[in-house]
Structure formats: structure tokens, C-alpha cells
Amino acid sequence: MKNLLLILILSAFCFSCKSPEARMPESVQSGSFLKESAERNRKLNELERKQISTIIESNPDKNYIASESGFWYSYTNEVENDTVQPQFGDIVDFDYNVSNIQGSEIYANQNRTYVMDKEELFTGLREGLKLMKPTESITFIFPSQKAFGYYGDENKIGTNIPLICEVTLNTITQKND
């Protein structure tokens, strides 16, 4: 009798431990949301490209170069005889100013020490620093997707804001292997 009672208790316990079955979604959405989002992004990208083209055309004294990564840059001070550029893990010290695309200053006279690709830094600036040599100064124009994108910086830069960044790379300290 004890064995039968023990078997019943264990059976009830085992069946109650059964994992819950997956719930089915209450509603299934079509791909219309994704299509609408893609269309909004296409229009935003087109608008930003027009704004950037206007800036480039209105500054004929600057030679803007289109990067392979989707931003534009112009040298203020180019160093031709040095070949050292930041690599993964190198420590770079740089000064920078950030403005919106209309030229209103957002962050001025900033200095940062950054370990290449090992710390947080928005995509465009991280990629832009890799193009620089010590003592070079470059003006970058970043579309919003290369800057802070949809979320902004949660401080002074809002949603989908293209940026102009003036950057001077002070030093590169190469990583110790």
C-alpha cells in the first residue's frame, strides 16, 4: 500500500513538472510594418544625402572624400609622410567638436582617450579614426545611421541626426603585443 501511494505521488509530481507548452501568437502581422519602416528609412537616407550634398557643394574650398563606409571627410591638416594609423587595441587621444548638419554646435572642445575597437564609440567616428594619422585634422560628415541613429546619444543628440565632427588625432599609442 505504501508503495502504491509512493508511486501515485511520484507520478503526480512528474506530470506536474511537465514544461508548459509554447503559446501561439494571438495575432499574426503581415510584412507591412517592415515595408513601411524600410520606406521611412529610404526617405530619411535620401533627405540626409541631399543635405550633405548641399553642405559639400557650398564648401568648394574643401575636398570632401566619400568613404567606403558611407560618410564623407575632408582634411584640414593632412600628414603625408607618416604611415602610422590606429589598429585594433591601440590607444588614441583625440580632440573633437560635434555640430548638427545646420552647423549648430552640440559638443565643443572635447578630448577623449579611446582604445580602438574595445570601447563604445559611435560607428562613424570609430571608422573615421582608423583613417587618421597622428596630428591630422579631419572634418567628417556622418549621416544619422553612422552617427547615433534612431536612439541619439540620450543627452544632446536626438533621433536620426546627421553630424559634422571636426577631429584632431593627437597621438597613437600602439598596443603591446
N, C-alpha and C positions, 0 to 999 in steps of 0.2 A: 504494500500500500504506500509506504514511504517512497519507494522507487517510482511508482506511478505518479505520485504527487510531484516529486522532483522533476520527472520528465515533462509533466504538464507546465510547470513553472518555467523550466528552461525553454520549452517550445514557445511559450507565450513571450518570453524575453527575446528570443531570437527573431520572432516575427515582428515584434515591436521595434527592433533595431534596424529594420529594413530601411534603406535610404529612400528619401522622398523621390517621387518621380518628377521629371522635368515638367515645368509648366509650359504650356503653349502660349505664344503671344496672343493678347486679346485682339489686336488688330494688326493687319499687315499693310505696311505702307508701300506705295509704288516708288519707283525711282524718281518721281517728280521733284522731291526735295533736293536730291543730289544734282539734278539737271538745273534747277533754279540756282543753287549755290554755285555751280560751275559757271553759269551765265553771269551772276553777280561778280565773281572773281575775274572773268574775262573783261567785263566792262570796267572794273576797277583798274586792272592792269593796263588797259587801253588809255584810260584817263591819266594815270600816272606817267605813262610813256610820253603822252602829249605834253604834260607839264615839264617833264625832264628835257624833252626836245626843245621846248621854249627856252629853258634856262641855258642849255648848251648853245643854242643859236644866238641868244642875247649876250653871250660872252665869247666873241670870236677871237679874243686875245688868248684864250685858254684852249689848249689842245686836249679835248676830252677823248679818252680811250674807252671803248666798250670792253668790259672784262668778259671772260668766258663764263663767269658765274652769274651774270645778269645785273651788274651795276656798272657805273661809269666813274672814271677818275681822271684827274689832271694833276700833273706835277707842279708844285710851287717851287720846290727845290729838289732837283734830281741829282743823284750821285751816280756817275757813270763808271768810276774806276774801282768801286768796291763791289764784290760779288756775294758778300755775306747777307743772307736773308734768313728770317726766322724759320726754324724747323720744329717739329713736334718736341715738346718738353723744354724748349729754350725759354728763357725769361726775358721779356721785352718790357722796356719802360717807355711810355709814350705820353705825349700831351695831346689833348683834343678839345675841340669845340663842336657842339651839335646845334644845328638850326633846322627848322622845318623848311619845306620846299619854297616857301614865300620869303625865306631869309630871316625870320624871327628867331632870335637866339633862345635855345632851350637850356643848354648847359654850356657854360663858358669857363675857359681856363682850367680844365680838368687834367689831372695827371693820374696815370694808372700803371701799376706793375702787373703783368699778366703772364702766366705760364701757358705757352702756346698749346692749345687744344686740350688742356687739362682743367680749365676753369670755365665758368659761364661767361660768354660774351656773345652779343648778337651776331648772327651768321655773316652779314656783310662785312662788318669790321674785322671779324676773325679772318675772313678770306682776304680782305684788303691788307691787313698787316703782313701777310705772307708775301706780298708783292714788294714790300719796302726794304730798304737798306738803312743802316744807321745814319742819322742826321737828315734823312729825306723828309720832305713835307709834301703831302698829297691832299687834294680836295676830292672827297668821294661823294657821289650822289647815289643813294640807296633807295630803290623802290620799297614800299612797305613790307613786301614779303621777304626782303633781305635785311630789313631793319627789325622792328619789334612786332610786325604783323598785326593780327587781329587783337591780341591782348594788350599791346602797348607795353610800357615798362612799369605799369602800375604806380607811376608817380607823375611825371610831367608830359610823357609822350602817350597820346591816346591811340585809339583804334585806327589801324590802316594809315599811318602817317609816313610818307616818304621823308627821308632825312638827307641833309647835307652835313658831312663831317669833315672838318679840317684836322688832319692828323700829322704830328711830327714824331717820328720814331727816334727816340734819344739814344737808346742802347739796346744791344742784344747780348745777353749772357748765355753762352752755349751750354747745353746740358752736359753734365759729367757722365760719360758712359761707363 
